[in-house]
Amino acid sequence: GMLKQFGPNHTTTATMVNNVGVMEDDLGNYAAAEKRFAEAAAVLRAQPGPPPLLFYPLMGLHRASLFRGDLTQAKALAEEALTVARKTGGERNRNAAAGAMALAVAQAALKDATALATARNALALGREVFPAGHIEVSRLLAGYARVLLANRQWAEAEKALTEALTIARQRYPGPNWRTAEVASLTGLAFAGQG
């Protein structure tokens, strides 16, 4: 198959390995997903450039590290993803917005005081580079809300989540994990406000 045609160190192979990681991740097989993301990242890191596609496995590894509670690694991976996004797409692009929000979430988890500013800038960039109502804006709002919740800014978090949920429901009218995730964060915002 692909491996024979392109060899293990080809971008196409790395992309396929990353896509398998995404599928594993969606199925909840987090350890398997992380292994795939690590394989894809290793191949792409070895290439000159870096290649723009490196952004995706780095983000997968960032999420896996967060999930495992390895916050220092999560932050380092988000920083690397953001660097790749900026090097390959310029300062203001879609991946830079997502990478910056990933960094903000890691910073907030590490109780870093700069997390809120990072998150606000990431959201502002996201609103600039995505059309209104795009599902990525909903994801960025959910990330922003996580940072707000970590900073006990309940009302502002609720506002961000209300908007995130509206977008997610328009995009995914049926039951969906994205909508469920935003809804559970909204519960935290309400609980915080008592």
C-alpha positions as CSV (number, residue, x, y, z in Angstrom):
1,G,0.0,0.0,0.0
2,M,1.0,3.6,0.8
3,L,4.0,2.6,2.9
4,K,5.5,0.6,-0.1
5,Q,4.8,3.3,-2.6
6,F,6.1,6.3,-0.6
7,G,8.2,4.8,2.2
8,P,7.8,5.5,5.9
9,N,9.4,9.0,5.7
10,H,7.1,10.6,3.2
11,T,4.6,13.3,4.0
12,T,1.7,11.3,2.5
13,T,2.5,8.4,4.8
14,A,2.7,10.8,7.8
15,T,-0.7,12.3,6.8
16,M,-2.3,8.9,6.7
17,V,-0.8,7.9,10.1
18,N,-2.1,11.2,11.5
19,N,-5.5,10.5,10.1
20,V,-5.6,7.1,11.8
21,G,-4.7,8.9,15.0
22,V,-7.6,11.3,14.6
23,M,-9.9,8.3,14.1
24,E,-8.5,6.5,17.1
25,D,-9.0,9.8,19.1
26,D,-12.6,10.0,18.0
27,L,-13.2,6.4,19.1
28,G,-11.7,7.2,22.5
29,N,-8.6,5.1,22.0
30,Y,-6.3,7.8,23.4
31,A,-3.1,5.8,23.9
32,A,-3.3,4.4,20.3
33,A,-4.0,7.9,19.0
34,E,-1.1,9.4,20.8
35,K,1.2,6.8,19.3
36,R,0.0,7.6,15.8
37,F,0.4,11.3,16.3
38,A,4.0,10.8,17.7
39,E,4.9,8.7,14.6
40,A,3.5,11.3,12.2
41,A,5.2,14.2,14.1
42,A,8.6,12.3,14.1
43,V,8.5,11.9,10.3
44,L,7.4,15.5,9.6
45,R,9.8,17.0,12.2
46,A,12.7,15.4,10.2
47,Q,11.7,17.3,7.1
48,P,13.1,20.7,6.2
49,G,10.7,23.6,6.5
50,P,9.0,22.6,8.7
51,P,6.1,21.2,6.6
52,P,2.7,22.8,7.4
53,L,1.2,19.4,8.0
54,L,3.3,19.0,11.2
55,F,0.8,21.3,12.9
56,Y,-1.9,18.5,13.0
57,P,0.0,15.7,14.8
58,L,1.4,18.3,17.2
59,M,-2.1,19.4,18.2
60,G,-3.1,15.8,18.6
61,L,-0.1,15.2,20.9
62,H,-1.0,18.4,22.8
63,R,-4.6,17.2,23.5
64,A,-3.2,13.8,24.5
65,S,-0.8,15.4,26.9
66,L,-3.5,17.5,28.4
67,F,-5.8,14.5,28.8
68,R,-3.0,12.6,30.6
69,G,-2.3,15.6,32.8
70,D,1.2,16.2,31.5
71,L,0.7,20.0,31.4
72,T,4.4,21.0,30.8
73,Q,4.5,18.8,27.7
74,A,1.1,20.0,26.6
75,K,2.4,23.6,26.7
76,A,5.6,22.8,24.9
77,L,3.6,21.0,22.1
78,A,1.2,23.9,21.7
79,E,4.1,26.3,21.5
80,E,5.7,24.1,18.8
81,A,2.4,23.9,16.9
82,L,2.0,27.7,17.0
83,T,5.5,28.2,15.7
84,V,4.8,25.8,12.8
85,A,1.5,27.6,12.0
86,R,3.3,31.0,11.9
87,K,6.3,29.8,10.0
88,T,4.2,28.1,7.3
89,G,1.1,30.4,7.2
90,G,2.2,33.7,8.5
91,E,1.3,35.4,11.8
92,R,-2.5,35.5,11.2
93,N,-4.0,32.3,9.9
94,R,-6.4,29.6,11.0
95,N,-3.9,27.2,12.4
96,A,-2.2,30.1,14.3
97,A,-5.6,30.9,16.0
98,A,-6.1,27.2,17.0
99,G,-2.4,26.9,18.1
100,A,-2.6,30.0,20.2
101,M,-5.8,28.8,21.9
102,A,-4.2,25.4,22.6
103,L,-1.3,27.3,24.3
104,A,-3.8,29.4,26.3
105,V,-5.6,26.3,27.6
106,A,-2.2,24.8,28.7
107,Q,-1.1,28.0,30.3
108,A,-4.4,28.2,32.2
109,A,-4.0,24.6,33.4
110,L,-0.5,25.6,34.6
111,K,-1.9,28.7,36.4
112,D,0.0,31.0,34.1
113,A,-1.2,34.6,34.5
114,T,-0.7,35.3,30.8
115,A,-3.3,32.6,29.7
116,L,-6.2,35.1,29.5
117,A,-4.4,37.5,27.2
118,T,-3.2,34.6,25.0
119,A,-6.8,33.3,24.8
120,R,-8.3,36.7,24.0
121,N,-5.8,37.2,21.2
122,A,-6.4,33.7,19.8
123,L,-10.2,34.3,19.8
124,A,-9.8,37.7,18.2
125,L,-7.6,36.2,15.5
126,G,-10.1,33.3,15.0
127,R,-12.9,35.8,14.5
128,E,-10.8,37.5,11.8
129,V,-9.7,34.4,9.9
130,F,-12.9,32.2,10.1
131,P,-16.3,33.2,8.7
132,A,-19.0,34.0,11.4
133,G,-20.7,30.8,12.6
134,H,-17.8,28.5,11.5
135,I,-17.5,25.4,13.8
136,E,-13.8,26.4,14.5
137,V,-15.1,29.7,16.1
138,S,-17.2,27.5,18.4
139,R,-14.1,25.4,19.3
140,L,-12.1,28.6,19.9
141,L,-14.9,29.9,22.1
142,A,-14.9,26.6,24.1
143,G,-11.1,26.9,24.6
144,Y,-11.6,30.6,25.7
145,A,-14.3,29.5,28.1
146,R,-11.9,26.9,29.6
147,V,-9.4,29.6,30.3
148,L,-12.1,31.9,31.8
149,L,-13.3,29.0,34.0
150,A,-9.8,28.4,35.2
151,N,-9.7,32.1,36.1
152,R,-13.1,31.9,37.8
153,Q,-14.6,34.4,35.4
154,W,-18.0,32.5,35.4
155,A,-20.2,35.1,33.7
156,E,-17.9,35.8,30.8
157,A,-17.4,32.0,30.4
158,E,-21.1,31.5,30.2
159,K,-21.4,34.2,27.5
160,A,-18.6,32.5,25.4
161,L,-20.2,29.1,25.9
162,T,-23.7,30.3,24.9
163,E,-22.3,31.5,21.6
164,A,-20.2,28.4,21.2
165,L,-23.3,26.2,21.8
166,T,-25.4,28.2,19.3
167,I,-22.8,27.7,16.6
168,A,-22.3,24.0,17.4
169,R,-26.1,23.3,17.4
170,Q,-26.5,25.0,14.0
171,R,-23.6,23.0,12.6
172,Y,-24.5,19.7,14.3
173,P,-28.3,19.6,14.9
174,G,-28.3,16.0,16.3
175,P,-26.6,14.7,19.4
176,N,-22.9,15.3,19.1
177,W,-19.9,15.1,21.4
178,R,-18.9,18.7,20.4
179,T,-22.3,20.0,21.5
180,A,-22.1,17.8,24.6
181,E,-18.7,19.1,25.5
182,V,-19.8,22.8,25.3
183,A,-22.9,21.9,27.3
184,S,-20.9,20.3,30.1
185,L,-18.6,23.4,30.3
186,T,-21.7,25.6,30.5
187,G,-22.8,23.6,33.5
188,L,-19.4,24.5,35.2
189,A,-20.0,28.2,34.4
190,F,-23.5,28.1,36.0
191,A,-22.1,26.1,39.0
192,G,-19.4,28.7,39.5
193,Q,-21.9,31.5,39.6
194,G,-24.0,29.5,42.2
